[in-house]
Amino acid sequence: MAKKIGLGLLLGLTVWLAGRTVSRWYAGQSAHETHAEVTYICLETKAVVRGAAQPEPALNPHTGRRTLVRAVYSAASQAWVAAPPEEALRKYRQRFLATDRAAPPAAAPATRPGATR
């Protein structure tokens, strides 16, 4: 009897978690981004601002205008720069995957370099 109750509770919890995950997924937010802080850069002032995730361009609290875009840190220039738009990243990923699939697989050498048969 206790085993049936335990399995019922486990099944109920699993269904509840799955429903919660799917509802957040369809709402356009992942569970990870719901309360996430994002680093933005202002397109006008180039100031870096941290804040809650919101649609871009986000509202700059200092200027009152929608001039904030997501930022990424560039190791080359050692500064925060504007991240490419999500649409551009999607296109790049699709193009990269298409060229990767079209390339023939690289053949491994039959023997190690310098090895004799």
Backbone bond lengths (Angstrom), bond angles and torsions (degrees), N, CA, C in turn:
res aa  C-N    CA-C-N  psi(-1)  N-CA   C-N-CA  omega(-1)  CA-C   N-CA-C  phi
1 M - - - 1.452 - - 1.542 111.17 -
2 A 1.327 116.01 -45.78 1.463 120.27 -179.80 1.526 110.63 -65.70
3 K 1.344 115.78 -32.91 1.461 119.55 179.26 1.529 110.46 -66.44
4 K 1.327 117.56 -39.18 1.465 121.74 178.94 1.529 110.75 -65.94
5 I 1.323 116.55 -40.00 1.467 120.20 179.06 1.522 110.18 -65.61
6 G 1.343 116.29 -42.85 1.460 120.39 178.80 1.520 112.28 -62.06
7 L 1.337 116.60 -42.96 1.459 120.41 178.18 1.531 111.25 -66.44
8 G 1.336 115.99 -37.11 1.466 119.66 177.35 1.516 111.95 -64.17
9 L 1.337 116.06 -42.04 1.470 120.07 177.96 1.528 110.88 -65.70
10 L 1.325 116.94 -41.00 1.462 120.69 178.77 1.528 110.56 -63.50
11 L 1.308 117.37 -43.56 1.462 121.03 178.52 1.530 110.69 -64.33
12 G 1.325 117.17 -43.09 1.466 120.96 178.54 1.517 112.04 -61.66
13 L 1.324 116.70 -42.79 1.467 121.11 178.53 1.525 111.04 -64.39
14 T 1.320 116.53 -40.96 1.465 120.81 178.95 1.524 111.15 -63.01
15 V 1.317 117.16 -44.83 1.464 121.35 179.36 1.527 110.18 -64.56
16 W 1.327 117.78 -40.78 1.457 121.16 179.54 1.528 110.74 -63.27
17 L 1.349 117.37 -45.62 1.464 120.57 179.76 1.531 111.25 -64.73
18 A 1.317 116.83 -39.80 1.466 119.51 178.78 1.528 110.43 -64.59
19 G 1.314 117.50 -42.82 1.464 120.90 178.14 1.518 112.21 -62.45
20 R 1.308 116.25 -40.61 1.474 120.33 179.30 1.539 110.95 -65.75
21 T 1.329 116.31 -42.15 1.462 120.48 179.22 1.522 110.97 -64.36
22 V 1.329 117.11 -44.87 1.465 120.89 -179.05 1.525 110.69 -65.60
23 S 1.325 117.70 -39.33 1.462 119.29 -179.61 1.528 111.05 -65.64
24 R 1.314 118.45 -37.28 1.472 120.76 177.04 1.517 110.86 -70.17
25 W 1.333 115.75 -35.78 1.453 120.57 179.40 1.520 110.25 -63.84
26 Y 1.327 116.97 -45.02 1.455 120.27 179.65 1.525 112.00 -73.22
27 A 1.301 117.92 -19.62 1.462 120.60 177.38 1.530 110.84 -78.09
28 G 1.317 117.66 -6.07 1.459 120.76 177.16 1.515 113.51 90.41
29 Q 1.309 117.76 7.74 1.456 120.87 179.03 1.513 108.27 -127.05
30 S 1.310 116.53 135.88 1.449 118.78 173.32 1.527 107.76 -80.25
31 A 1.304 115.92 160.27 1.464 119.55 179.02 1.521 110.69 -61.29
32 H 1.334 116.73 -29.19 1.463 120.97 -179.44 1.532 111.51 -70.91
33 E 1.331 118.08 -34.63 1.463 120.89 -174.94 1.530 113.77 -89.14
34 T 1.291 119.31 -3.81 1.450 121.10 -174.62 1.526 112.24 -57.55
35 H 1.310 118.08 -46.92 1.462 121.67 -178.60 1.534 110.88 -117.54
36 A 1.313 116.60 24.45 1.457 120.46 -174.47 1.522 111.45 -78.55
37 E 1.323 114.62 146.72 1.459 120.32 170.29 1.513 107.49 -96.33
38 V 1.305 116.00 142.67 1.452 122.29 -176.23 1.519 108.43 -123.45
39 T 1.322 116.38 146.90 1.457 121.07 174.62 1.516 108.03 -93.27
40 Y 1.324 115.75 124.49 1.465 122.90 178.82 1.516 109.38 -114.45
41 I 1.339 115.44 158.59 1.450 121.36 171.10 1.525 107.16 -127.11
42 C 1.319 115.91 137.43 1.464 121.22 -179.99 1.527 108.71 -80.08
43 L 1.318 116.48 129.52 1.464 120.79 -179.76 1.524 112.21 -70.14
44 E 1.326 117.12 -24.83 1.470 120.39 -179.69 1.519 112.51 -87.23
45 T 1.335 116.53 -51.99 1.465 120.67 -172.69 1.524 113.66 -97.57
46 K 1.322 117.83 -12.73 1.475 124.55 -175.92 1.530 112.36 64.65
47 A 1.325 117.41 16.45 1.458 121.47 177.44 1.523 109.48 -76.99
48 V 1.339 116.51 143.73 1.454 122.41 178.59 1.527 108.29 -93.78
49 V 1.339 115.74 130.71 1.466 121.95 -177.04 1.521 108.32 -131.64
50 R 1.334 117.69 135.08 1.467 122.25 174.02 1.515 107.78 -102.69
51 G 1.334 115.38 138.23 1.455 119.09 179.74 1.514 111.17 -167.12
52 A 1.317 115.23 178.11 1.462 121.53 179.62 1.521 110.05 -67.39
53 A 1.334 115.92 149.21 1.461 121.03 178.56 1.522 109.43 -63.82
54 Q 1.331 116.41 133.07 1.459 122.68 178.72 1.515 108.95 -151.59
55 P 1.327 118.04 163.26 1.466 120.08 -179.48 1.529 111.03 -60.36
56 E 1.333 114.46 146.17 1.466 119.42 -179.32 1.511 111.56 -97.23
57 P 1.306 119.12 150.19 1.460 125.59 -5.45 1.533 110.44 -69.83
58 A 1.311 115.08 136.53 1.464 121.27 -176.42 1.531 110.43 -82.59
59 L 1.316 114.36 160.25 1.458 121.57 -179.07 1.526 110.16 -76.57
60 N 1.316 116.46 124.61 1.455 121.78 176.81 1.527 107.72 -81.95
61 P 1.347 118.16 119.19 1.461 119.89 -178.02 1.529 113.14 -66.91
62 H 1.311 118.28 -22.22 1.462 121.85 -178.03 1.526 112.95 -83.20
63 T 1.343 116.49 -36.65 1.462 119.50 -177.46 1.527 113.02 -103.46
64 G 1.339 116.98 -20.38 1.462 120.15 -178.52 1.524 113.31 79.87
65 R 1.331 117.51 7.00 1.460 121.54 179.52 1.529 109.92 -113.09
66 R 1.308 116.05 159.20 1.469 121.52 179.77 1.529 109.34 -86.39
67 T 1.327 115.28 84.28 1.463 120.79 -176.67 1.526 112.76 -126.36
68 L 1.333 117.84 8.25 1.463 120.26 -177.48 1.526 111.33 -96.29
69 V 1.336 115.81 133.03 1.460 122.30 173.22 1.528 107.47 -126.81
70 R 1.330 116.07 157.95 1.463 119.62 -179.57 1.520 109.97 -62.13
71 A 1.320 114.78 146.06 1.463 120.90 -177.28 1.522 110.29 -119.67
72 V 1.314 115.00 152.16 1.460 122.57 172.29 1.526 107.28 -128.13
73 Y 1.323 115.18 150.80 1.458 119.17 -179.55 1.517 109.35 -88.19
74 S 1.312 117.20 126.24 1.458 123.16 178.76 1.522 108.72 -94.94
75 A 1.319 115.81 116.97 1.459 119.67 178.34 1.524 110.64 -70.28
76 A 1.333 116.73 -29.52 1.466 120.23 -178.92 1.525 111.36 -66.17
77 S 1.343 116.51 -46.76 1.470 119.25 -178.96 1.524 112.07 -96.94
78 Q 1.320 117.60 -4.49 1.468 124.37 -178.28 1.521 111.23 51.16
79 A 1.345 115.04 49.65 1.461 121.41 179.66 1.521 108.77 -152.74
80 W 1.329 115.38 160.80 1.463 120.70 174.26 1.521 108.97 -79.74
81 V 1.325 116.27 134.59 1.460 122.01 178.95 1.526 108.92 -130.04
82 A 1.322 116.38 159.76 1.461 120.62 179.38 1.524 109.82 -66.69
83 A 1.324 115.60 133.01 1.464 120.83 177.61 1.519 109.03 -76.74
84 P 1.326 117.70 148.87 1.459 118.67 176.28 1.535 109.93 -64.87
85 P 1.332 117.67 151.80 1.461 119.87 178.81 1.530 111.03 -61.51
86 E 1.309 116.54 152.08 1.468 121.88 -178.81 1.525 111.27 -57.29
87 E 1.323 117.21 -37.01 1.471 121.12 179.40 1.527 111.04 -61.39
88 A 1.317 117.58 -41.35 1.465 121.40 178.59 1.523 110.71 -66.20
89 L 1.323 117.01 -39.52 1.464 120.15 178.41 1.523 110.72 -64.25
90 R 1.341 117.45 -41.12 1.463 120.90 177.98 1.526 111.29 -60.69
91 K 1.333 116.58 -45.62 1.467 120.45 179.48 1.528 110.60 -62.61
92 Y 1.332 116.73 -41.68 1.463 120.68 179.76 1.525 110.41 -63.27
93 R 1.341 116.95 -44.40 1.467 120.32 179.80 1.517 110.83 -61.50
94 Q 1.341 117.01 -43.87 1.456 120.42 -179.91 1.526 110.57 -63.05
95 R 1.327 117.36 -43.57 1.460 121.35 179.85 1.525 110.42 -65.19
96 F 1.336 116.95 -41.25 1.457 121.27 180.00 1.520 110.77 -63.92
97 L 1.336 116.28 -44.37 1.459 119.54 179.97 1.524 111.18 -65.91
98 A 1.341 117.28 -37.51 1.462 120.59 -179.69 1.528 110.55 -65.27
99 T 1.333 118.17 -42.87 1.461 120.15 -179.75 1.522 110.81 -71.94
100 D 1.334 117.17 -32.05 1.456 120.79 179.07 1.529 110.24 -67.64
101 R 1.340 117.62 -39.37 1.462 121.10 179.38 1.524 111.43 -71.07
102 A 1.338 117.28 -30.85 1.459 120.98 -177.61 1.520 112.21 -76.69
103 A 1.323 117.42 -22.79 1.468 120.60 -177.67 1.518 110.11 -73.25
104 P 1.319 117.03 138.41 1.467 118.97 177.79 1.530 109.56 -69.46
105 P 1.315 117.37 148.68 1.464 118.79 178.95 1.521 110.58 -66.41
106 A 1.309 114.77 142.08 1.460 120.09 179.78 1.521 108.73 -75.60
107 A 1.312 116.09 133.74 1.459 120.82 179.89 1.520 109.42 -85.29
108 A 1.296 115.78 136.88 1.458 120.70 177.14 1.525 108.75 -78.07
109 P 1.326 118.13 146.35 1.461 119.37 178.21 1.528 110.27 -62.62
110 A 1.310 116.25 144.50 1.461 120.79 -178.00 1.520 111.26 -65.78
111 T 1.317 116.43 -35.41 1.477 120.06 179.51 1.515 108.61 -132.17
112 R 1.297 114.35 164.50 1.468 118.77 176.51 1.516 108.99 -70.94
113 P 1.349 116.18 147.86 1.468 117.68 176.46 1.522 110.90 -59.82
114 G 1.302 116.05 133.57 1.455 120.52 178.42 1.518 113.76 86.97
115 A 1.323 117.70 -8.08 1.463 120.14 -179.96 1.524 109.86 -81.50
116 T 1.297 116.82 146.70 1.456 120.47 178.26 1.519 109.14 -106.64
117 R 1.316 114.52 152.40 1.482 118.52 -179.78 1.457 111.74 -87.50
